[in-house]
Amino acid sequence: MTKRLILTRHAKSAWNDPLTPDHDRPLNERGHLAAADLGQWLNSRGYIPQEVLCSDALRTRQTYDGIAANLIGAPEVTLKPTLYNAAADVMLAVLRHATAETVLMITHNPGIAEFASRLVARAPVSSEFQRYPTGATLVAEFMVESWKDIGFGSAATLDFVVPREIVA
């Protein structure tokens, strides 16, 4: 049996108001467009999540809203405050509690870049993978019966994209 993870860093956020707390920063216009493009890209490749684990920050929630609006059969999101600026080990612990076959997780850097690189047995051939820029999305697969059985270095890379590479 396999489990599939779609691991997305939030889209580009706004920095216009220096008084806005980091947790409350919204997406900028480019970020909203990128989130919509990601939803179309996922849909076009048949990467349809059945469960969504998302940081509770505004920019991650708005990223999912943009993805979901362009994704057939998008599930409800489960907000996970522990994913806000989480380290790789925390992300792994949260993912081990997932229940669906295909899970979308939306989080932040620097943790997501480390998490992605530690999860896969082989990194995708992309100069952007180590940096994991905004909107970067990895699709990885695990040959396990349960999410509880996943570990670092055990995922096969299926796909990787950054929003500017998508031709929507």
BELDA-V606801 format. One record per pair of residues at least 4 apart in sequence whose ideal C-beta (glycine too) atoms are under 7 Angstrom apart, sorted by sequence separation. I is the first residue (numbers start at 1). J is the second residue. D is the distance in Angstrom with one decimal. If there is no record, write none. Layout:
# BELDA-V606801
i={I;I}
j={J;J}
d={D;D}
This chain:
# BELDA-V606801
i={20;27;29;30;31;32;33;34;35;36;37;38;39;40;41;58;59;60;61;62;63;64;65;67;82;86;88;89;90;91;92;107;108;109;110;111;112;113;114;115;116;132;145;150;161;20;27;42;55;86;98;107;124;128;144;161;42;54;68;117;123;144;54;27;82;83;95;128;142;54;95;14;83;13;14;52;82;142;13;14;64;117;142;13;14;80;91;141;12;13;140;141;11;12;91;116;140;113;140;141;12;13;113;140;12;113;138;139;11;91;112;120;139;86;119;12;116;138;11;48;52;54;56;85;88;109;11;48;51;54;56;83;84;87;91;137;42;48;50;52;53;54;55;56;86;49;52;54;85;88;136;35;39;43;53;57;88;135;35;39;43;55;56;135;38;39;42;43;54;55;133;8;36;39;40;53;88;35;39;129;26;27;35;39;121;25;26;36;119;121;124;23;24;25;32;36;118;121;123;126;128;27;118;120;121;122;6;26;27;119;124;120;6;53;64;6;63;53;13;60;51;60;51;10;51;98;10;50;53;97;50;55;96;11;50;51;52;53;54;55;95;96;10;49;55;48;49;96;8;11;49;95;23;5;47;6;8;10;4;38;3;4;5;6;7;8;9;10;9;38;5;9;34;9;31;7;7;45;41;12;9;11;12;10;11;9;38;41;9;37;9;40;8;34;37;7;6;7;37;6;7;4;5;4;2;3;2;2;3;1;3;3;5;11}
j={24;31;33;34;35;36;37;38;39;40;41;42;43;44;45;62;63;64;65;66;67;68;69;71;86;90;92;93;94;95;96;111;112;113;114;115;116;117;118;119;120;136;149;154;165;25;32;47;60;91;103;112;129;133;149;166;48;60;74;123;129;150;61;35;90;91;103;136;150;64;105;25;94;25;26;64;94;154;26;27;77;130;155;27;28;94;105;155;27;28;155;156;27;28;107;132;156;130;157;158;30;31;131;158;31;132;157;158;31;111;132;140;159;107;140;34;138;160;34;71;75;77;79;108;111;132;35;72;75;78;80;107;108;111;115;161;67;73;75;77;78;79;80;81;111;75;78;80;111;114;162;62;66;70;80;84;115;162;63;67;71;83;84;163;67;68;71;72;83;84;162;38;66;69;70;83;118;66;70;160;58;59;67;71;153;58;59;69;152;154;157;57;58;59;66;70;152;155;157;160;162;62;153;155;156;157;42;62;63;155;160;157;47;94;106;49;106;98;59;106;98;107;99;59;100;147;60;100;103;147;101;106;147;63;102;103;104;105;106;107;147;148;63;102;108;102;103;150;63;66;104;150;84;95;139;102;104;106;101;135;101;102;103;104;105;106;107;108;108;137;105;109;135;112;134;112;116;159;161;134;132;134;135;134;135;134;163;166;135;163;136;168;137;163;166;137;137;138;168;139;140;139;140;141;141;142;142;143;144;145;147;150;155;163}
d={5.3;3.2;6.6;6.2;6.4;6.7;6.4;6.3;6.7;6.7;6.1;6.2;6.2;6.1;6.6;6.1;6.3;6.7;6.5;6.5;6.4;5.7;6.4;5.8;5.9;3.9;6.4;6.5;6.5;6.2;6.4;6.3;6.1;5.4;6.4;5.9;6.1;6.4;6.0;6.2;6.8;4.6;6.3;6.1;5.4;5.6;5.1;4.4;4.1;5.3;4.6;4.8;5.3;5.8;4.0;6.2;6.9;5.2;3.7;6.3;5.3;5.7;6.4;6.8;5.9;6.7;6.9;6.3;5.0;5.3;6.4;6.1;6.1;4.7;5.4;6.1;6.1;5.9;6.6;6.7;5.2;6.5;5.3;5.5;4.1;5.7;6.9;6.4;6.5;6.3;3.8;5.0;5.4;5.5;6.2;6.0;6.5;6.6;5.7;5.5;4.7;5.9;6.8;6.3;3.8;3.7;6.9;4.4;3.6;6.3;5.6;5.8;4.1;6.2;6.0;6.2;5.1;5.1;4.3;6.6;5.7;5.0;4.3;5.3;5.8;5.8;4.5;6.7;6.0;6.9;6.8;4.8;6.9;5.1;4.6;5.4;6.8;5.7;5.8;4.4;5.6;5.7;6.5;4.7;5.0;6.2;6.3;6.5;6.6;4.4;5.0;6.9;6.3;6.4;5.3;5.2;4.0;6.0;4.7;3.9;5.1;3.9;6.1;3.9;5.2;6.6;5.9;5.7;6.8;4.6;5.6;6.7;4.7;6.3;4.7;6.7;5.5;2.6;3.0;6.0;5.4;5.5;5.4;4.5;5.6;6.3;6.3;6.6;6.1;6.6;4.9;5.1;5.2;5.5;5.7;5.1;4.3;6.6;7.0;5.3;5.0;4.6;6.9;4.8;6.4;6.0;6.7;6.1;6.6;4.6;3.7;5.0;5.6;6.0;5.6;5.8;5.6;6.6;4.3;4.7;5.8;6.8;6.3;4.5;3.6;4.4;4.6;3.6;6.3;7.0;6.0;6.4;5.2;4.7;5.1;4.8;4.7;4.8;4.5;5.2;6.0;5.1;4.5;5.1;6.2;6.6;6.1;6.5;6.8;6.9;3.6;6.7;6.5;6.9;5.5;7.0;6.6;6.1;6.5;6.1;6.1;4.4;5.6;4.3;5.4;4.9;6.8;6.4;6.8;6.0;6.5;6.0;4.5;5.0;6.9;6.7;5.7;6.7;6.1;4.5;5.5;5.5;6.9;6.4;4.6;5.8;6.3;4.9;6.3;5.5;4.9;5.4;4.5;3.7;4.5;6.8;6.4;4.5;4.4;5.4;6.8;6.8;4.9;5.1;5.3;4.6;6.5;5.7;5.7;5.2;5.8;6.9;6.9;6.9}
